Amino acid sequence: MTEEALFLSAAMGQTQGGHLSIWGMLQSSGYVARVVLAVLCGFSIVSWGIIVHKLRLFSKISGETITFMEVFKKRGQLENVYNHAKRLRNCPMAKVFLAGYIELAAQFRLSQVEAAHHGNEEGLLLEKLDSVGRSLERATAQEVTKLERWLIFLGTTGSVTPFIGLFGTVWGVMMAFSGIGAKGVASVAVVAPGISEALIATAAGLFTAVPAVMGYNYFIYQVKIQATDMDNFSLDMLSLIDRIYIKRSG
């Protein structure tokens, strides 16, 4: 049996004996590979933290939105809806309502002052409904921005980590071939351990990127749903204000 065959047989025996496990390859990897894996591990931990936090947040939003809409659809006094909405800390739709109601109250007080000075009837002119509409639009934009918070990190993780893993793989392959050149022996037994160690970085990059991309796409979809619901609610609220509080000039 040749010397190369003996070396290959010994290497295969080590693999069957479990000495070339993933943990063993991590321990024998170089400094650059360890840094790459540490960076990918950090990205993965933060990404999973964001995913868990967002899942819990959207679950709370769903429950509070259902509760808020049940109260709003009763078409009772807006003051009662306002008192209920103040207790809902996670519901974007309730916060949009609060912004619109506060602006409505401010415009109504202003109209009362104008009526006292000019002797006009109490009520809001149609032109002042635009101010309430702008408040609803601003509140909707602010809530969408809050919902999108940290999602940029998930998008960045999904885009960047595969390349970080690829960098670790390319570096590991370079070191493997450098070792082959130094030993002067080119065989599967010599190449395989170095290549397998290098490919761990690619696998870690994909393991980090795939959940981040899935989470990013899912939460972006949820944000779009919430934005659409808030826009529709703003229209419903403006229609309700128009029917109850608005008087037409002339």
C-alpha positions as CSV (number, residue, x, y, z in Angstrom):
1,M,0.0,0.0,0.0
2,T,1.4,3.4,-1.0
3,E,2.0,6.2,1.5
4,E,-0.8,8.3,0.0
5,A,-3.3,5.4,0.5
6,L,-2.2,5.0,4.1
7,F,-2.8,8.7,4.7
8,L,-6.2,8.5,3.1
9,S,-7.1,5.4,5.2
10,A,-6.1,7.2,8.4
11,A,-8.1,10.2,7.5
12,M,-11.2,8.1,6.8
13,G,-10.7,6.4,10.1
14,Q,-10.6,9.7,11.9
15,T,-13.9,10.8,10.2
16,Q,-15.6,7.6,11.2
17,G,-14.3,7.9,14.7
18,G,-15.9,11.4,15.0
19,H,-12.7,13.4,15.3
20,L,-13.7,15.6,12.4
21,S,-17.0,16.7,13.9
22,I,-18.3,20.2,13.5
23,W,-17.1,21.1,17.0
24,G,-13.7,19.7,16.2
25,M,-13.5,21.7,13.0
26,L,-14.4,24.8,14.8
27,Q,-11.7,24.3,17.4
28,S,-9.1,23.7,14.7
29,S,-10.2,26.6,12.5
30,G,-8.1,29.7,12.2
31,Y,-8.4,33.2,13.7
32,V,-10.2,34.7,10.7
33,A,-12.7,31.9,10.5
34,R,-13.5,32.2,14.2
35,V,-14.0,36.0,13.8
36,V,-16.4,35.4,10.9
37,L,-18.4,32.8,12.8
38,A,-18.5,35.1,15.9
39,V,-19.9,38.0,13.7
40,L,-22.5,35.6,12.1
41,C,-23.4,34.4,15.6
42,G,-24.0,38.0,16.7
43,F,-26.2,38.7,13.7
44,S,-28.2,35.6,14.3
45,I,-28.8,36.3,18.0
46,V,-29.9,39.9,17.3
47,S,-32.1,38.8,14.4
48,W,-33.9,36.1,16.4
49,G,-34.4,38.6,19.2
50,I,-36.0,41.1,16.8
51,I,-38.2,38.3,15.3
52,V,-39.5,37.1,18.7
53,H,-40.1,40.7,19.8
54,K,-42.0,41.6,16.6
55,L,-44.1,38.4,16.7
56,R,-45.2,39.3,20.2
57,L,-45.8,42.9,19.3
58,F,-48.0,42.1,16.3
59,S,-49.9,39.5,18.3
60,K,-50.7,42.3,20.9
61,I,-51.6,44.7,18.1
62,S,-54.1,42.2,16.6
63,G,-55.8,41.7,19.9
64,E,-56.0,45.3,20.9
65,T,-57.2,46.4,17.4
66,I,-60.1,44.0,17.6
67,T,-61.0,45.4,21.0
68,F,-60.7,49.0,19.8
69,M,-62.8,48.4,16.7
70,E,-65.6,46.8,18.7
71,V,-65.8,50.0,20.9
72,F,-65.5,52.3,17.9
73,K,-68.2,50.6,15.9
74,K,-70.7,51.1,18.6
75,R,-70.8,54.7,17.4
76,G,-71.2,56.0,20.9
77,Q,-69.7,59.2,22.2
78,L,-66.2,59.8,20.9
79,E,-65.2,60.8,24.4
80,N,-65.9,57.2,25.6
81,V,-63.8,55.8,22.7
82,Y,-61.1,58.3,23.6
83,N,-61.0,57.0,27.2
84,H,-60.8,53.5,26.1
85,A,-58.1,54.2,23.4
86,K,-55.8,55.7,26.0
87,R,-55.5,52.3,27.7
88,L,-54.4,50.6,24.5
89,R,-50.6,51.0,24.4
90,N,-49.8,48.8,21.5
91,C,-52.7,49.5,19.1
92,P,-51.6,51.9,16.2
93,M,-55.2,52.4,15.2
94,A,-56.0,53.7,18.7
95,K,-53.1,56.1,18.6
96,V,-54.3,57.4,15.3
97,F,-57.7,58.0,16.8
98,L,-56.2,59.8,19.7
99,A,-54.3,62.2,17.4
100,G,-57.5,62.9,15.4
101,Y,-59.6,63.3,18.5
102,I,-57.2,65.7,20.1
103,E,-57.1,67.8,16.9
104,L,-60.9,67.7,16.7
105,A,-61.2,68.9,20.3
106,A,-58.8,71.7,19.6
107,Q,-60.7,72.8,16.5
108,F,-64.0,72.6,18.4
109,R,-62.7,74.8,21.2
110,L,-61.5,77.3,18.6
111,S,-64.9,77.3,16.9
112,Q,-66.5,78.0,20.2
113,V,-64.3,81.0,20.8
114,E,-65.0,82.3,17.3
115,A,-68.8,81.7,17.9
116,A,-68.6,83.7,21.1
117,H,-66.9,86.6,19.4
118,H,-69.0,86.7,16.3
119,G,-72.3,85.3,17.5
120,N,-72.2,82.3,15.1
121,E,-73.7,78.9,15.8
122,E,-71.5,76.4,17.4
123,G,-70.1,73.7,15.2
124,L,-67.2,73.0,12.9
125,L,-66.9,74.4,9.4
126,L,-66.1,71.9,6.7
127,E,-62.8,73.6,6.0
128,K,-61.5,72.7,9.5
129,L,-62.0,69.0,8.8
130,D,-58.8,69.2,6.7
131,S,-56.8,69.9,9.9
132,V,-58.2,66.7,11.5
133,G,-57.3,64.8,8.3
134,R,-53.8,66.0,8.4
135,S,-53.4,65.0,12.0
136,L,-54.6,61.5,11.1
137,E,-52.1,61.3,8.3
138,R,-49.2,62.4,10.5
139,A,-50.2,59.9,13.2
140,T,-50.5,57.1,10.6
141,A,-47.0,57.9,9.2
142,Q,-45.5,57.9,12.8
143,E,-47.1,54.6,13.6
144,V,-45.8,53.0,10.4
145,T,-42.3,54.2,11.2
146,K,-42.6,52.7,14.7
147,L,-43.7,49.4,13.3
148,E,-40.8,49.3,10.8
149,R,-38.3,49.9,13.6
150,W,-35.5,47.3,13.6
151,L,-36.7,45.7,10.4
152,I,-33.8,47.3,8.5
153,F,-31.5,45.1,10.6
154,L,-33.3,42.0,9.4
155,G,-33.1,43.2,5.8
156,T,-29.4,43.9,6.3
157,T,-28.8,40.6,7.9
158,G,-30.4,38.7,5.0
159,S,-28.4,40.6,2.5
160,V,-25.0,40.7,4.1
161,T,-24.5,37.5,6.1
162,P,-24.3,35.2,3.1
163,F,-21.4,37.3,1.8
164,I,-19.7,37.3,5.2
165,G,-20.0,33.5,5.2
166,L,-18.6,33.4,1.7
167,F,-15.7,35.5,2.7
168,G,-14.9,33.0,5.5
169,T,-15.2,30.1,3.0
170,V,-12.9,31.8,0.5
171,W,-10.4,32.6,3.2
172,G,-10.5,29.0,4.5
173,V,-10.0,27.6,1.0
174,M,-7.0,29.9,0.4
175,M,-5.5,28.7,3.7
176,A,-6.2,25.0,2.7
177,F,-4.4,25.4,-0.6
178,S,-1.6,27.3,1.0
179,G,-1.2,24.3,3.4
180,I,-1.2,21.9,0.4
181,G,1.6,24.0,-1.2
182,A,3.6,24.0,2.0
183,K,3.3,20.2,2.5
184,G,3.8,19.4,-1.2
185,V,1.0,16.7,-1.1
186,A,-2.2,17.1,-3.0
187,S,-4.8,14.5,-2.1
188,V,-8.4,14.2,-0.9
189,A,-7.2,13.4,2.6
190,V,-5.2,16.6,2.7
191,V,-7.8,18.9,1.0
192,A,-11.0,17.6,2.5
193,P,-10.5,18.8,6.2
194,G,-9.5,22.3,5.2
195,I,-12.4,22.6,2.7
196,S,-14.9,21.2,5.1
197,E,-13.8,23.7,7.7
198,A,-14.1,26.5,5.2
199,L,-17.6,25.6,4.2
200,I,-18.8,25.9,7.8
201,A,-18.7,29.7,7.3
202,T,-21.0,29.5,4.2
203,A,-23.5,27.2,6.1
204,A,-23.5,29.6,9.1
205,G,-24.1,32.6,6.8
206,L,-27.1,30.9,5.2
207,F,-28.4,29.7,8.6
208,T,-28.3,33.4,9.7
209,A,-29.7,34.9,6.5
210,V,-32.7,32.6,5.8
211,P,-34.7,33.3,9.0
212,A,-33.9,37.0,8.8
213,V,-35.2,37.2,5.2
214,M,-38.3,35.3,6.0
215,G,-38.9,37.5,9.1
216,Y,-38.3,40.7,7.2
217,N,-40.8,39.8,4.4
218,Y,-43.4,38.7,6.9
219,F,-43.2,41.8,9.0
220,I,-43.1,44.1,6.0
221,Y,-46.3,42.5,4.9
222,Q,-47.8,43.0,8.4
223,V,-46.8,46.6,8.4
224,K,-48.5,47.1,5.0
225,I,-51.7,45.6,6.4
226,Q,-51.6,47.9,9.4
227,A,-51.0,50.9,7.3
228,T,-53.9,50.1,5.0
229,D,-56.2,49.5,8.1
230,M,-55.1,52.8,9.6
231,D,-55.8,54.7,6.3
232,N,-59.3,53.1,6.1
233,F,-60.0,53.9,9.7
234,S,-59.0,57.5,9.1
235,L,-61.5,57.8,6.3
236,D,-64.2,56.2,8.6
237,M,-63.4,58.6,11.4
238,L,-63.5,61.6,9.0
239,S,-66.9,60.5,7.7
240,L,-68.2,60.1,11.2
241,I,-67.0,63.6,12.2
242,D,-68.5,65.0,9.0
243,R,-71.9,63.6,9.8
244,I,-72.0,64.6,13.5
245,Y,-69.9,67.7,14.0
246,I,-69.6,69.5,10.7
247,K,-71.9,72.4,9.7
248,R,-71.9,73.8,6.1
249,S,-71.2,77.4,5.7
250,G,-73.9,79.4,4.1
